[in-house]
Amino acid sequence: MIVDCAVYTDGHRRETVLPLEDAFEASRDNSAFVWIGLHEPTPAEFEAVRVEFNLHELAVEDAIKAHQRPKVEVYGDSLFIVLKTIHYWGPNEPLEFGEIQVFVGDRFLIAVRHGNTALHEVRPELEQRPELLAHGPPAALHAIIDKVVDEYQPVILGLDSDIRDVEKEVFSSSRANPAERIYRLKREVLAVDEAMSPLPDELDRLARGQHAIVHDEMLPYFRDVHDHLLRLTMQVESFRELLTNVLTANLTQVSVRQNEDVRRISAWAAIIAVPTMIAGIYGMNFQHMPELSWRYGYLGSLVVMVLACTGLFFGFKRSGWL
């Protein structure tokens, strides 16, 4: 569905309602551009937009189907940009991914969003800065990319907190095995990396002015968001290495605990073996055993059992087996 369709002149929005069929004509004014926002459009809904702005059919197909990798593609004198959005809900909740496709021409910008994104906040925020919006579609494109990159920050902070928690769990005295949670975090970090890692190179080309649509006045803005994105992608890469180390440490801890359990079981088995052996001798029904004719033979046998078990217990305790 079409969420908004407006024409901007010198950074200010025209108050008149702009029908879609008049959008292209409105954008032909030298000081104006059209900004159209759509949310999960159907092929029929997007067909009118495609015809009005003569969009390339391959880019249109990608925009309707979504589930594309982040990229910047050139179609004639326009750009097609795909961005991945990520939302962090909490430590025990899965990450939510969305997608934004942006068509950028000299006099128009068409933004298509899929899933839960904060794109609806971009337009009113940018409209408060008419001096920046006066630069046209590149300014709107920068605002969209900047918003997407800003939304990565709480995701990075949330993942960092989750990783710190799982580190504490690995090295705690708890007998629980956090391997499942570590694997889940690794999958989430990999998904975040897939959503972010292709962007720095593409954004670097925009920041270097390799696409004519981006005016020289906007290059510093794109360089700033590119630097921000680089810092975030470096953190994600460190998360991947850190989680690998945490998983290795967890496996080591499990092995140590298993060895401790084996030693503990072996120690108790050795302690129990002594009275079992002594009691087993009496179960053999010998008729002539000195202990049977001795008044304190039975008591002496019990004392020997207790002393032997006590000695073994403290011996294993001192050696760390118990």
N, C-alpha and C positions, 0 to 999 in steps of 0.2 A: 504494500500500500504506500501511497505518496504521503509522507509525513508533513513535508513543508516544501513550498516552491516560491522563491522570492527573488527579486531583482535588486541589486545594490548599485548605487551611483555615488561615486566618490566616497565610498565607505559607509554610506547611509542607506538603510533599507527603505524602499518605496512602500508607502502605506497601502497602495492599491493592491487588490487581490489579483494574482497573476495566474491565469489559466495555463495549463501545460502546453496547449497548442500555440500559445503566444510567447512561450519562453524563448525560443530561438530568435524571434524577431526582436525581443526586448534586449537580448544579449548583444545585438549588432551595434548598439550605441557604443562609441569609443570609450566612454567613461563608465560603462556599466558591465556587470556580469551577472549570470544567473546561478543560484545555488539551490539545488534540488536534493531533498533527503527522502530516501525510501527505506522501508523496513520489510524484509523478507518478501519481496514482490513475486507474484506469479509471472509466468511467461507472458500471459495476456496483458497484465498490468505494465510490464516493462517494455512491451512492444511499442507502445506509444512514445516512450522516452527514446528508444533506439531510433525510431523513424525521425523524431523531431531533431535529434542531434547527430544523426548519421553515425552511430557507434558501430564499431567493428563487431561482427557476429561472434567471433571467438571470445572476445572479452565479455560480451553480453552473456554467452553461455556460462562462462566462469562465474559471473556475478549472480546468476540465478541459481546455479547448483551449489555454490559455495564449496567449502572443504578444499580450498586451494592453499598452496604453500605461500608464504610471504614473498612478494616479488614486485618489481616495477618493470612494466613492459611498454614499449613504444608502438603505437598504432597510428601511422601517419603523423599528423601534427598534434596528437593528444597522447596522454599517458594513462595507463591503467595500473593502479596500485592496489595490492592486497595486503591487509594488515590483520594480525591475530590479536584479539583481546583476551585477557585472562582476569578472572575474578577469584579472590581468595576468601572463602567463607569461614574457615576455622580449622583447627588442627585435626579434627576427626571428619572433616567434610572434603569431598573431592573438589579439585579445581574446576571451575566452569570456564569453558573457552567459547569465544564468539569470533565473529569475522566481519571485517569492513572492507568493502571494495570501493575504490574511488576512481571515477573518470574525470580527468582534468584536461580542459582545453583552454584556448586563449581567452575565451569569454564565458566559460561555464565550468561548474564543478558539480558532479553528480555523486552522491555518497549513498551506498547501499549497505545496510547493516543486517547481520544475522546473529541471533542469540542476544544475550544480555550484554549490552555495551553502554558506555557513558557518552556516546556520540551526541545524544540530545542536549548535553550540557555545553557543547562546543559553540554552537551558533549564538546563544544569548551572551556567552562570555565574550566572544569576539566582537559582537555588536556594540559592546561597551568600549571598544577601541577602534573608532572609525579611522584614525590615522593609519593603523595597521591594515585594516580591512580595505582601505583605499588601494592597496597593492593588488587587489583582485584575487583570482583563484589560487595563486601561490600562497597568499596569506591564509586562506581557508584550509588549504592542504597542510600547511605547517601547523595550524591550530589542531587539526585532526590527529596528525602524527604525534604532536607534542602531548595531546591528551592520552593517546594510547600508551606512549612511553611512560608518562606519569602514573598511569594505572598499573604499570609493572612494579613500581616501587613497593606498594603494600604486599604484593605477592612475594617479592624477594624477602621482605622482612618476615612475613609469615613462615616461609620455608626455612629461613634462618632460625627462627624460634623453634620450629618443629625439629630441626636437626640437632639443635642444642639439647632439647628435651630427650631425644633418643640417645644422644651421647651419654647423658647422665644415667639413663636407664641401663645402658650397656655396662657401665662401670659401677653400678649400684650393687648392693648385696641381695637384690631381688632375684628370685629363681626364675622369673619369667623370661622368656626368650623373645626379644623385640625384632627378630629377623623379618617377620612379615611386615612390620611397620617400616623397616629400613627399605625393603624391596618396594613398598608402595611409594615411599618418598623418592626412591631412585626413578621410578616410572614417571612421577610428577615432574621431577627435575628434567628428565629427558624430554618430556612433552613441552615444558617451558623453553628448553633450549631449542627445540625444533621451531617453536613459534617466534623466537627472538633472533637466533643466530644468523638467518639470511638477511636481516634488515640492515646491519651496519654497512655492508658493502653497497647496498642499494641506496641507502641514505647518504653515504659518502659521495656518490655520483651526483645526487641532488645538491649537496652542499658545495661541490666543486663547480657547479654551473654547467654540467655536461648535458643538461636538458634545457632547451631554449625557453621552455615555459616558465622556469624559475628565474625571476629577474635578479639582477645584481644586488638590489636593495634587500632582497630576502635571503641572500646567501648566509649572512651571519646568524640568522635565526635557525636555519637548517644545520649549520655547524654546531650550534649550541645543543640542539636536541640530539645530534649525532654523538657528541661527547657524552651526554647523559646516558644514551643507549649503550655506548661502549663500556661504561662503568658497570652497568647492570649485567651485561652479557659476561663480563669478567667474573662477577660474583656467581653467576650460574655455573660457569666452568669450574670455579673453586668448589661449589656444592657437589658437583659430580665426583671430583677427586676425594673430597671429604667423606662422602657417603661410602665410597669404595673402601676407604680406610676404616670407617666405622664398622662396615660389614666384616672386614677382616678381623678387627678387634673383637667383634661379637663372636665370631667363630672360634677365635683363640680362647675367649672367656668360657665358651661352652665346653671346649676341650679340657680346659683346666678344671672346670666344675665336674666333668665326667671322671677325670683322673682322681679328683678328691673323693668322689662317690665310690669309685672302685677301691681306693685305699681304705676308706672307712668300712666298707663291706668286708674287705679282706681282714681288717683288724678285728672286727666283731666275730668273724668266722673263726679266727685263731683263738680268741678268748673262749668262745663256746666250745671249741674242740677239746680243751683240757678237761673240763668236767665230764664231757661226753665220753672221752677216752677212759677216764677213771671209772665212771659208772658202768661203762661197757664191760670192763674187766669183771666186775661183780655180777654181771648178767650172764657170765659163762658157766656158772654153777660148779665151780671147783669145790671139792669137799675138804681139801686140806690146804687152807690159806692161813698164814700166821695171823692176819688181821681178824679172822673170824673167831679165833680163840682168845684174842686180846680184849680186855674189858672196854678199852677206849678206842678200839679199832675203827668202829663206824664214825665216831666223832672225829678221830684223827683224819680219816679220809675226807670228811667235809671241810676240815680246817685246811688241808692241803689244797683242795679245790678252790676255796676262797682266796687263799694266799697266792696261788698261781694265777688266778683270774685277775686279782688286784694288781699283781706285779706286771702282767701283760698290759692291763688297761693303762697304768701310768707310763709304761714304756712306750706304748703307741701314742699316748697323749704328748709325751715329751718330744717324740719324733715328728709330730704334726699330722699323724694319720687319723687322729680322732679330735 
